[in-house]
Every structure is written in structure tokens, then in C-alpha cells.
Amino acid sequence: MTVRDWVISEFRKDGRVIEPVGEHGVVASRTGRPDAVAYCCETTTITTVTAQVVSQALYEVPDTKMIIVFLSRQLVDPDAYDHARERGVCLDTFGGFITAVDDYDDISRYRHREEKYLRRRLAATRAVTTVLRKGHRAWRLERVDGLRPLTIITDDKYETTDHEVTTALNRYPKLTPDAFVNTNPSTRGFSGRVVATTRNAGIRLLTLPDFLDAIRHPWT
């Protein structure tokens, strides 16, 4: 079974309507909304999703609005997110595709709830001019007043574990993050083991309130 076959099988379990298009594409039919067209990155042939893969997806299925990746079996280069943004398509997981189909007329505009929350909080500081997505939960923040840009990895779980931090760092081998930021508003701190892991990686570990205070100043 290809990942496209798996996507179709899973999508149809709730009575949804979806059909294959091309070799790797799918089109989901929706009442009162435009069809949702997506491209499935086959895990047997694509181990790293690059800008070239994004271009190939759009060449193969020109109406694609979302490119579905499988993070447990694939890495995604930062340049893939850059190119997807330039081409007006969303790059996300199957779970993101499901939510986008349910909630968005244009699935290319899909944003995860954590991303929407993070962008709102960053905008309120007036210290960040641009937020660029560089990974599934990784971001480049361009700041005001000549302050250097920051790259952060985020997590929205109540308790960040050492395994989650390690997995996240391994997921972005081409990024040099400045901080790992927990965006869950209920999180108040971190275990000693998580603190040690981020210290050994040379990055700061912060709750979102602490990070929002820190971004107004030169990074140390």
C-alpha cells in the first residue's frame, strides 16, 4: 500500500469523499466548498522533502493546495517550506489535511491552532516584524530595531519531555535553533533532564511568557 492509498483509506472512514488524481494526488469533494486537492509524498521514494519535491508535486498535480508529509518517516528541509510559501501551497501532515478540509475553503491557507496562537502572541509584542515557518513547528522571527533574527522550535504540550526535545532537534538538522519554546499557557517550568538536554544542545529553554519578554532585547 502506498501512502496515497493509506490517505484515501483513512479519509473515507468517516464517510468522506476522496478520489485519486495522477500518481500521488488526491481530491476531496466537499458540499458547498471547492474540491480540496493534495499531493502525498511517498515515503518509499522520498526520505527528505526538499524544494525540488515541492516543485515536482506542483508539476505533477498543478491544482495542489496542500502537500502531505509524513514526519515519522521523512525529514522536511527548511527550503521546502520557503518554496511552498512562495508557490502558495501548504505543507503539512495528514492530520492537518483533515482539519483543513473540514474548516477551510482554501486548504492552502491552513494553519495549526498552535501557529495561530503563537502568531497572535508575537504580534502583540510589536518586537517581531515577520514570522517565517521553517519546519513543522520551527520558526524564524525577524525583529525590530536591528535585533538579529531568531530561530525557535515550539511545543504545545503541557509537559515537555526529554524525548520530545530530542526528537524535535533531530527533526531539523539544517536549522540552528536559538531556543526551544513551550507555548502551552499552563506550563510553568521544565524538568531537570529537559533543561540539561537543551543546555547540552546550546539552546535556551523557555516558556512562552519568558520568551516574549526576552525577544525585546539582544539575544544572549
N, C-alpha and C positions, 0 to 999 in steps of 0.2 A: 504494500500500500504506500503510495506517495503521500507527501504531506498535503497536497491538494485534495487527494481522496479523503484523507482524515478530516480536513477542514469541512468538506462537503458533508461527510457523515455526521460530524458533531453539530454542525449548524442545523441540520434537518431534524435533530432530535426533538426540538420544541415545535415542530410543525412549520418551520420556516421554509421559504422557497429559495433555492440556490441552484445554479447550474454551472457547469464548467465552461470556460471560454479560452480558446487557444490551448497551449500545452500546460501552462501553470496558472492561468487566471480563473477567477470565479466571478459570477454576477448574481447578486441577491436582489430579488424582486420585493418591492415594498408598496403597500397600498397608500396612495396619496403622496408618495415621495419618489424621487428619481431612483433608478436602479443604482445599486452600490457595487462598484467594480473594484476588485482587489487582485493582487498578484501574490502568489505563495512562493517563498524562497525555499526551494527543495534542499533538504538537509543532506541528502546523499551526494550532492554535487557542489553545494555552496557551504563552506565552513566559515567563511568570513564574508559578510555583506559589505561591499565597497560601493563607491560612487559609480563604478562601471556596472555593477549589478543593478543599481537603480536605473541607469540608462538602458540596460538590456530589458529590464521589466517594462519600461515605458515603450520601448521599440516593439516588444512582443505583444503587449496589451496596451495600446495607446490611450484607452479610456480609463486606465488605472487611476484610482484616487487614494488607495492605501496599499502599501507593500507590507505583507505579513512576514515577520521574522520569528524565529524560534530560539529564544535566548538560552535554553538549556543545552542546545546543540550548535549554536552559532555565535560568533563574535560579530559585532557591527562597528565598522570604522566610523570615527567622527566625521570623515568626509562624506560618508553615505547620508548622514543627517543633513549636512550642509547642502548636498546636491538635491536631496528630496525637497528641502525647503525652497531652493531655487526653482525647482520644477513644479512646485505647487502640489506635492503629494505628501501624505502622512506615512511615516514608517513606524509600525507598532506591532504588538503581539496579537494573537488570535482573540484574546480577551478584549483588547482594545477594539478590534474589528467588530465584535459582538455589540459592545456599547455604542460604537459609532453608528452602526446600522440602526440601532434602536432609537438613538437620541439626536442624530444629526442629519439634516437634509443633504449636506455635502460632507461626506466622511473624511475628506482631506483636511477638514478643519478640526478634527477630533483632538481634544486634549484631556489627559487623565486628570482626575479630581485633584491629585497632589500638585500637578503642574499649575492648574488654575489657582489653587490656594497659594502656592509659592510666588507666582507672578503678582498676585494681589498684594501680598505682604512686602515684596521687594519694591513694587511701585510706590507704596505708601512711604517708604523711607526717603524717596527722591535722591537717593545716592547711586542708583543704578539706572543707566540710560538704555541698556539693551540686554535682553536675556536670550541667549542662543542655545538651543538644545544640541548637546554633543554626544549624548548616549541615552539609553533608555531612561535613566534617572541621573543624568550628568549634564551640567550647565556651565556655560561661560558667561560671566557677568561683566559687562563693561560699565565703568564707574565714572562719576563726575570729577571735576577739579584735578584732572591729571593723575588720579589714583590708578594704579595698574589694574588690569583685568584680573578676575579670579575665576578659577575653575573649581566647581564643587560637585560632590556626589551626594545625593539625598536619599533618605529612607523615611517612610512614614509610619513604621511600626512603633507601638508603644515602648517596647524594649528592644533596643538594638543589640544583637548578639555578635560575638566574635566571628561566627561562621558567616553572618550576613555581611560584615565589613570585609572579610577576606574575599568572599565571592564577588562583592561589588568591585573591589580593587582589581581582581583578576579579569573582570568583565571589560575593563577599559585599559588595555595595555598601552595604547597610544596616547593616553592622557596623563598629565602630571597634575593631579588634584592638589589644591591648597587646603581643602577641608572636607570632612565628612559631616554632613548636617542632618540631624534628625528633625523632621518638620512636624511631627505629631505634637499638637498643642498640650497634650497631657504628660509628655516626657519631661522629667526634671533632672535626670542625670544618667550616668553610664557606669557599667561595672568596671572593676579594675582591669580585667582581662581585655575589654574593648579599648580602654584607654591605652594600655600597653601596646596593643596591635597598631593603633593609629600613630602612636609615638614612634614606634619602630619603622613605620612607613614614611615618617617625616611629614605628616599632615596633622592639622588641627581637628579636634573632635568637639562639636558644638551643638547645643540645642538651637532651634530657630531664633528665639528671642536674643540669645547671646550673639548669634551670627549677625543678626540685623543691627545690633549695636556696633559690632566690630567693623562692618563694611563701610562705615562712615570715616574710617581712619586708615592711615597707611598700614599695610599688612605686615605683621612681624611673626 
